[in-house]
């Protein structure tokens, strides 16, 4: 499999992990501001940084694959 395809897969994985980490936090902050948001905060602190790293790695791999093509 080509490097650009791996890059696209990592970009998709990073976007999914960022969504899993940040969407619940946004929902809890806007819809339920008085409720303790422990689980969404833990998701944003544990899953979202991993998603950001996957997204950056995917962009680098996709860029290298595009240049090599």
HUJO-V269862 format. One record per residue. N is the residue number from 1. RES is the residue in one small letter. SS is DSSP state (2 for helix, 1 for strand, 0 for the rest). PHI is phi in degrees with one decimal (999 if undefined). NEAR is the number of other C-alpha atoms within 10 Angstrom. Layout:
N_RES_SS_PHI_NEAR / N_RES_SS_PHI_NEAR
//
This chain:
1_x_0_999_5 / 2_x_0_-73.8_10 / 3_x_2_-65.7_18 / 4_x_2_-67.4_21 / 5_x_2_-69.1_15 / 6_x_2_-62.2_17 / 7_x_2_-62.1_24 / 8_x_2_-63.6_17 / 9_x_2_-64.0_17 / 10_x_2_-69.3_23 / 11_x_2_-63.2_24 / 12_x_2_-65.3_16 / 13_x_2_-63.6_18 / 14_x_2_-63.3_25 / 15_x_2_-64.7_17 / 16_x_2_-64.9_17 / 17_x_2_-66.5_23 / 18_x_2_-63.8_22 / 19_x_2_-65.1_16 / 20_x_2_-62.9_17 / 21_x_2_-81.5_24 / 22_x_2_-104.9_17 / 23_x_2_-64.2_14 / 24_x_2_-61.4_17 / 25_x_2_-65.2_19 / 26_x_2_-65.1_15 / 27_x_2_-65.4_13 / 28_x_2_-66.0_18 / 29_x_2_-72.6_15 / 30_x_2_-91.7_10 / 31_x_2_-87.0_9 / 32_x_0_-129.2_11 / 33_x_0_-69.5_11 / 34_x_0_-89.0_9 / 35_x_0_-84.6_9 / 36_x_0_-65.3_11 / 37_x_0_-110.7_15 / 38_x_2_-67.5_11 / 39_x_2_-65.6_13 / 40_x_2_-62.2_20 / 41_x_2_-66.8_17 / 42_x_2_-64.1_13 / 43_x_2_-64.1_19 / 44_x_2_-69.9_23 / 45_x_2_-86.2_13 / 46_x_2_-107.4_13 / 47_x_2_-90.2_19 / 48_x_2_-63.7_21 / 49_x_2_-63.3_16 / 50_x_2_-64.6_17 / 51_x_2_-63.7_24 / 52_x_2_-64.5_18 / 53_x_2_-66.0_16 / 54_x_2_-62.8_23 / 55_x_2_-63.5_24 / 56_x_2_-64.8_16 / 57_x_2_-62.6_18 / 58_x_2_-63.9_24 / 59_x_2_-65.3_19 / 60_x_2_-65.5_17 / 61_x_2_-63.5_22 / 62_x_2_-64.5_22 / 63_x_2_-63.4_15 / 64_x_2_-64.1_14 / 65_x_2_-64.1_16 / 66_x_2_-69.2_13 / 67_x_2_-68.8_9 / 68_x_2_-70.4_9 / 69_x_0_-74.0_9
//
